[in-house]
Amino acid sequence: DKWSLPVRAYFSLTEKLALRYSNQMISVSDVVKNDYSSLGYENIAYIPNGIHHIPEFDVPKDYDISFAAGRIIPLKGCDLLLRSLGPIKKSPKTVIIGEFHDKAYHEYIKDLAGEKPVVFTGLLRNKQELFRILRSSHLFVFPSRNEAMSMMLLEVVALKIPVICSDIDANLSVFHHDEVLFFKSDDARDLTEKIDYAITNYQEMLERAECAYRNGMARYSWDNIAKRYAELYKGVLHA
């Protein structure tokens, strides 16, 4: 939905050509790969996105909650997060990172923020600055309504920040219940309850973050993923 009609038509055409003529395709999403396999396309391999080790660094905890997206569009669920903050007795200090591409949605988000303690940073192109602000938050909320496999989610896990995320298939296929705290997708009330739970049980959230980091580095290390790409390329070249 984030693309205009001409762009969607172009993507649809290139997708059909790729499916028909490619010797091998790669999907970073196991869910998407299975969707195409169910339609009879067997030349698709699943290789996920990866993460690098990020050296630990200490920063003051300036924010209770962080949200980040390169492009802040309805699909990413920023509105859902802000609506979920309303019922919380002491509104968490929240930082919103990313760039708005739709003026009407931007105005809607500002109206939702209202008098809440919400800070908008705009798009942060410098990774170190992005990581510093993310690291300065107690929780990262990832309310996306649809994803393939989010690099942002992987990077936050690499920073060992406790995560609350939507229970869409793309997230459930990447992390487990003992690693992140899931809420019902597109359900602001459930997200409110999960934020309350995370604040009250913060030590448990830190333990989940450590587990997500440990298992995430084992499953999604770029060193291991690069080897999978290399083996796939060799197989195609010698087929």
N, C-alpha and C positions, 0 to 999 in steps of 0.2 A: 504493500500500500504506500510505501514511502516514495515510489517512483512515479513519474508522470506517465501517461498513456504511451507516448512515442518510445520512451525508454523501456517500458515494460514489453512493448512489441519487439524492440531490438533484442532484449535479453531472451525473449521466448524463441526468436529465430535462431540465435547463436546456440542456445541450449539444445534445440532440436538437431542442429548440424553436428554439435559435439557428440551427442548421444548416438547419432547414426554413424559418424565417420571416425571417431577416435579409437585408437587401439586400446587405450587405457585411460580411465578417468579416476580422479581422486576426490573424495569428499572429506572435509574436516569434521563432518557431523555423521555419527553412526545412524541417527534417526533419518536423515535425508538419504543416506546410502540405502537403508532398508526400504524406504519409500520407493526409490527407483528400482530396486531389486524386485519388489512386488509387482512392478509393471513389466518385468521381463528383461531389464537391463543388467547384465551380469559383468560388464567390463568396468565396474566401479569398485575401487578399493577404499577402505576407510583408514585414513591416517590423520590423527587429530592435530590441532595446533599444539604448540609447545611453550615451555617457559624456561627461562634461564634462572640460575641462582642469583638472588639479589642480596648483596651483603647487608647485614643488619645495621641499623643506625637509630639512634635515639632522638626523638623530637618531642616537644611539649604536646600534650593532648589538648588541642584547641577546640576540637569539635566532638560532639557525641556521635553524629552520623555523617557519612559522606555518600554522595551519589556522583557517578561520572559516566559520561558517554561522549564520544567524539562529536556526534550530531544528536542533539536533544530533540527527539520527535516523539509523538504519542506512543509509538511502538516500544520505546524504552521505559515508559511507566513513571516518569518523574511526577506527573500529576497524581498518580496512585500513592506515591510516597508522601507527598504533601498533604493529601486528604487523610492519610492514616495518622498524621501527627496531631490533627485537631483534637481528638478525644484524650490525648495524653496530658495528664494534669500539669506537669512541668515540661513545656515544649522543648524537645532536644535541640541544641544548637546544631544546625545542619549546613553543610557546604555542598553546593551544586556546581559541578565542574563540567564544562562543555559549551558548545556553540549552538544557538538556536537558528534554524533555517526558515522557520515559519513565524511571521509576526503575530498572527492571531493566537497561536499556541503559546508564544512567549508572553503575551499579555495575560493569557489564561493562567499561566504558571505564576506570574507576578501577583495576580489577584489571589491565588491560592496561598501564596507565601504570606501576603498581608503583613501583619505585625509580628509574625513569628520570627524567631532569631535565625534567619536563613541568609547565607552569604553566597553570592554568585561570582565565580571567578572568571567566567568565560572559558574559552578553549586554551588549554595549557599545552603548548607544543614541546616544551622542554620536559623530557621524561623525569629528570631528577626533581624538578619542581613539582611535577604531578605526583611522584612517589612521596615527596616530603609532605604534601598536603594530605594525601591518602593515609599516610602513616600517622598523621596527627589526629586521626579520628578513632574513636573507640569501636565503631561498627561501620561496616560497609553494607548498604542496602542495594540489592540488584533486582529491581521489580520488572524487568523486561517481559513483555508480553509474547515475544517471539525472538528466537535466536537460531543460529547454526551452531557455532561454538565460540563463545565470547573470549577474546584475548584479554579484555578488561578483567573479567572474572579470574582468569588464570594469574594475571599480574597481581591482583589483590591478594590472592592465596599465597603467592610467592613472597608477599610482604608480611605474611602472618597476621593479617587483619581479620577478625571474626566477621563472618558473612551471613546475612539473611537474604535469601533469594527466592524467586518465584519457582513453583514446582512444575514448570514447563518441561516437556520431554528432553529438550536440549540440555537443561541444567541437571536433571535427574540422571542422565546418561554420563555426566562428567564427574559429579561428586555425590557422596552418599550422606545419609542422615546423621552419621556420627562425625561428619566433617563440616557441614554447613547446616544452618537452620532454614528449613523450607517453609513458605507460606502458600496459601491457595492463590493461584494466579488470578490477577484482576480482582482481588477481594481485599478492599482497604481495611475492613473490620478485622480480618484475620491478620493482616500485616500489623495493625495496631497491637493486637494481642502478642504477636511474635516479638515486636520491639520491646514491649513491656517485659516479656519473659527474658529477653536477652539482657536488658539492663539489670533486672533483678538477679539473674543467674550468670553474671559476667565471667566468673571463674570457669564455669562450664564452657562458655563461648570461647575463651582463650584456649581451652583444651581441644575444642573442635578445630580451632584455627591451626594449632600445632599438628593435629592429625591430618588436616587437609594439606598442609604444607609438606609433611613427610610423604604422604601417599601421592600427592600431586607431582612432586619432584620425581618420584619413582615411575609414575605412569606417563608423565608428559614432558620429561626432560628432552630438550632439543637434541642432545647427543644421541639418545636412543631413537628419536623420530627421524633424524637424518639418515641413520642406518637403514630404516624401513624404506625411505625414499630411494636410497642407493640400490637396495635389492630389487625394488620394483622397476627402476630404470633398467637395470641389468636384464631383468626378465623380459621386458619389452624389446630391448635391443637384440636379444638372442632368440626371440620367438620366431 
